[in-house]
């Protein structure tokens, strides 16, 4: 594996951090289709050749963005899990997970990109670590029997993956408003409705 892919962590104030920040902004504002090395270099205020020191190609950059997305998701789950205003532990995990899907659909779709996941173990590992944090919110939720907690977490995570696939199937990466409304209402019901 290319050593530039092994450590996708942020380098505060450095070229790598500038590139990832610029790429993230372009991804959010314009989507993955408009994410090209020239646009990123221009936005970051660096030369394209400087980027190749940190990223071998566009896929390496996308991989870093996706891994960073999972790292940030995991941190958000852990932060919200200890937030006393959350009604249940699962609500905390769901707010982080589905909130990211709603707030940053292009990043969320990129994180679950089937091609990237199939080709890069580092991304699969990052997803598993984020899922483990999410599972922790379900395990801490007393509404579910112990024998069903892993099933509940897996089903909700799969729902998130499905939402990512639906988003990526739309040209602009956005859910149509009526579909988004139904999905978020359904997710809210599943997360907040007590088991019978």
RODO-2510 file (C-alpha; in nm, 4 decimals, decimal comma):
residues 196
     n   res          X          Y          Z
     1     x     0,0000     0,0000     0,0000
     2     x     0,1150     0,3511    -0,0794
     3     x     0,2479     0,5085     0,2425
     4     x     0,0503     0,8235     0,1638
     5     x    -0,2690     0,6217     0,2271
     6     x    -0,1657     0,4635     0,5573
     7     x    -0,2063     0,7683     0,7757
     8     x    -0,5031     0,9773     0,6646
     9     x    -0,5049     1,1895     0,9800
    10     x    -0,5011     1,5655     0,9646
    11     x    -0,1729     1,7531     0,9641
    12     x    -0,2755     2,0739     1,1382
    13     x    -0,1723     2,3807     0,9415
    14     x     0,0172     2,1771     0,6824
    15     x    -0,0334     2,1238     0,3129
    16     x    -0,2210     1,7981     0,3712
    17     x    -0,4699     1,9722     0,6022
    18     x    -0,5164     2,2563     0,3509
    19     x    -0,5801     2,0091     0,0696
    20     x    -0,8289     1,8047     0,2729
    21     x    -1,0074     2,1184     0,3901
    22     x    -1,0343     2,2577     0,0367
    23     x    -1,1452     1,9205    -0,1006
    24     x    -1,4048     1,8860     0,1734
    25     x    -1,5482     2,2303     0,0959
    26     x    -1,5685     2,1544    -0,2760
    27     x    -1,7276     1,8165    -0,2027
    28     x    -1,9952     1,9762     0,0155
    29     x    -2,0623     2,2707    -0,2165
    30     x    -2,0362     2,1073    -0,5584
    31     x    -2,0206     1,7300    -0,5158
    32     x    -1,7679     1,4652    -0,6103
    33     x    -1,8000     1,5292    -0,9853
    34     x    -1,6503     1,8786    -0,9495
    35     x    -1,3772     1,7601    -0,7176
    36     x    -1,0641     1,7796    -0,9303
    37     x    -0,7032     1,8403    -0,8369
    38     x    -0,6826     2,1815    -1,0045
    39     x    -0,9905     2,3127    -0,8217
    40     x    -0,8558     2,1793    -0,4930
    41     x    -0,5099     2,3284    -0,5483
    42     x    -0,6613     2,6662    -0,6420
    43     x    -0,8869     2,6645    -0,3360
    44     x    -0,6029     2,5591    -0,1042
    45     x    -0,3661     2,8161    -0,2546
    46     x    -0,0997     2,5593    -0,3430
    47     x     0,0457     2,4107    -0,6580
    48     x    -0,0901     2,0831    -0,7914
    49     x     0,2559     1,9263    -0,7697
    50     x     0,2567     1,9834    -0,3903
    51     x    -0,0530     1,7667    -0,3604
    52     x     0,1213     1,4656    -0,5118
    53     x     0,3526     1,4528    -0,2119
    54     x     0,0495     1,3610     0,0013
    55     x    -0,1899     1,2009    -0,2473
    56     x    -0,0846     0,9746    -0,5323
    57     x    -0,4033     1,0484    -0,7266
    58     x    -0,7651     1,1571    -0,6948
    59     x    -0,8686     0,8209    -0,5515
    60     x    -0,6149     0,8579    -0,2705
    61     x    -0,7602     1,1987    -0,1926
    62     x    -1,1171     1,0628    -0,1957
    63     x    -1,0057     0,7789     0,0279
    64     x    -0,8569     1,0244     0,2772
    65     x    -1,1782     1,2283     0,2779
    66     x    -1,3866     0,9152     0,3373
    67     x    -1,1623     0,7871     0,6182
    68     x    -1,1655     1,1321     0,7796
    69     x    -1,5457     1,1288     0,7494
    70     x    -1,5630     0,8030     0,9458
    71     x    -1,3155     0,9349     1,2037
    72     x    -1,5266     1,2474     1,2498
    73     x    -1,8450     1,0386     1,2681
    74     x    -1,6957     0,8199     1,5395
    75     x    -1,5905     1,1271     1,7390
    76     x    -1,9373     1,2795     1,6975
    77     x    -2,1050     0,9595     1,8187
    78     x    -1,8824     0,9503     2,1267
    79     x    -1,9401     1,3193     2,1988
    80     x    -2,3199     1,2981     2,1641
    81     x    -2,3344     0,9730     2,3615
    82     x    -2,2232     1,1647     2,6705
    83     x    -2,4533     1,4625     2,6000
    84     x    -2,7127     1,4755     2,8799
    85     x    -2,9692     1,6381     2,6500
    86     x    -2,9948     1,3247     2,4352
    87     x    -3,3148     1,1357     2,5242
    88     x    -3,1555     0,7925     2,4731
    89     x    -2,8103     0,6592     2,3878
    90     x    -2,9402     0,5379     2,0512
    91     x    -3,0770     0,8865     1,9774
    92     x    -2,7228     1,0182     2,0220
    93     x    -2,5767     0,7656     1,7796
    94     x    -2,8580     0,8207     1,5315
    95     x    -2,8233     1,1989     1,5475
    96     x    -2,4529     1,1718     1,4625
    97     x    -2,4999     0,9085     1,1911
    98     x    -2,8140     1,0273     1,0161
    99     x    -2,7362     1,3920     1,0912
   100     x    -2,4170     1,3558     0,8869
   101     x    -2,6194     1,2038     0,6018
   102     x    -2,8561     1,4993     0,6090
   103     x    -2,5958     1,7738     0,6580
   104     x    -2,3226     1,6448     0,4261
   105     x    -2,4819     1,4072     0,1747
   106     x    -2,1872     1,4078    -0,0686
   107     x    -1,9412     1,3139     0,2058
   108     x    -2,1804     1,0536     0,3456
   109     x    -2,2179     0,8936     0,0008
   110     x    -1,8413     0,9011    -0,0490
   111     x    -1,7836     0,7267     0,2841
   112     x    -2,0035     0,4374     0,1693
   113     x    -1,8833     0,4304    -0,1908
   114     x    -1,8872     0,0609    -0,2839
   115     x    -1,5819     0,0840    -0,5099
   116     x    -1,3676     0,2587    -0,2489
   117     x    -1,4797     0,0205     0,0261
   118     x    -1,4060    -0,2839    -0,1898
   119     x    -1,0581    -0,1624    -0,2816
   120     x    -0,9300    -0,0205     0,0471
   121     x    -0,9003    -0,2064     0,3749
   122     x    -0,8203     0,1182     0,5584
   123     x    -1,1679     0,2483     0,4684
   124     x    -1,3374    -0,0762     0,5744
   125     x    -1,1498    -0,0546     0,9051
   126     x    -1,2575     0,3076     0,9534
   127     x    -1,6189     0,2079     0,8901
   128     x    -1,5936    -0,0777     1,1405
   129     x    -1,4560     0,1564     1,4074
   130     x    -1,7405     0,4036     1,3503
   131     x    -1,9907     0,1173     1,3556
   132     x    -1,8461    -0,0063     1,6857
   133     x    -1,9113     0,3381     1,8366
   134     x    -2,2658     0,3300     1,6976
   135     x    -2,3178    -0,0216     1,8344
   136     x    -2,2110     0,1128     2,1729
   137     x    -2,5064     0,3537     2,1690
   138     x    -2,7475     0,0685     2,1003
   139     x    -2,5853    -0,1500     2,3677
   140     x    -2,6265     0,1345     2,6196
   141     x    -2,9966     0,1768     2,5324
   142     x    -3,2129    -0,0144     2,7818
   143     x    -3,5119    -0,0318     2,5457
   144     x    -3,3730    -0,3292     2,3558
   145     x    -3,3173    -0,6827     2,4817
   146     x    -2,9505    -0,7785     2,4996
   147     x    -3,0003    -1,0524     2,2401
   148     x    -3,1295    -0,7985     1,9841
   149     x    -2,8934    -0,5041     2,0302
   150     x    -2,6421    -0,6095     1,7636
   151     x    -2,9318    -0,6780     1,5224
   152     x    -3,0795    -0,3318     1,5830
   153     x    -2,7437    -0,1604     1,5315
   154     x    -2,6703    -0,3576     1,2153
   155     x    -3,0148    -0,2876     1,0676
   156     x    -2,9916     0,0868     1,1357
   157     x    -2,6366     0,1000     0,9957
   158     x    -2,7566    -0,0827     0,6832
   159     x    -3,0367     0,1732     0,6551
   160     x    -2,7722     0,4467     0,6545
   161     x    -2,5779     0,2642     0,3841
   162     x    -2,8982     0,2403     0,1819
   163     x    -2,9614     0,6120     0,2210
   164     x    -2,6058     0,6746     0,0965
   165     x    -2,6777     0,4606    -0,2112
   166     x    -3,0020     0,6471    -0,2788
   167     x    -2,8200     0,9811    -0,2502
   168     x    -2,5457     0,8740    -0,4873
   169     x    -2,8040     0,7620    -0,7444
   170     x    -2,9301     1,1196    -0,7842
   171     x    -2,7339     1,3467    -1,0189
   172     x    -2,6811     1,6178    -0,7590
   173     x    -2,6248     1,3740    -0,4708
   174     x    -2,9251     1,5168    -0,2882
   175     x    -3,2384     1,3348    -0,1856
   176     x    -3,5578     1,4770    -0,3377
   177     x    -3,7375     1,6777    -0,0683
   178     x    -4,0377     1,4451    -0,0395
   179     x    -3,8190     1,1365    -0,0127
   180     x    -3,5879     1,3041     0,2393
   181     x    -3,8852     1,4026     0,4541
   182     x    -4,0208     1,0451     0,4546
   183     x    -3,6788     0,8936     0,5266
   184     x    -3,5944     1,1259     0,8157
   185     x    -3,9442     1,0821     0,9629
   186     x    -3,9072     0,7048     0,9382
   187     x    -3,5633     0,7074     1,0943
   188     x    -3,6889     0,9284     1,3769
   189     x    -3,9787     0,6917     1,4399
   190     x    -3,7521     0,3853     1,4461
   191     x    -3,5000     0,5487     1,6781
   192     x    -3,7423     0,7123     1,9182
   193     x    -4,0378     0,4706     1,9257
   194     x    -4,0146     0,2348     2,2208
   195     x    -4,0098    -0,1352     2,1318
   196     x    -4,3398    -0,3121     2,1914
***
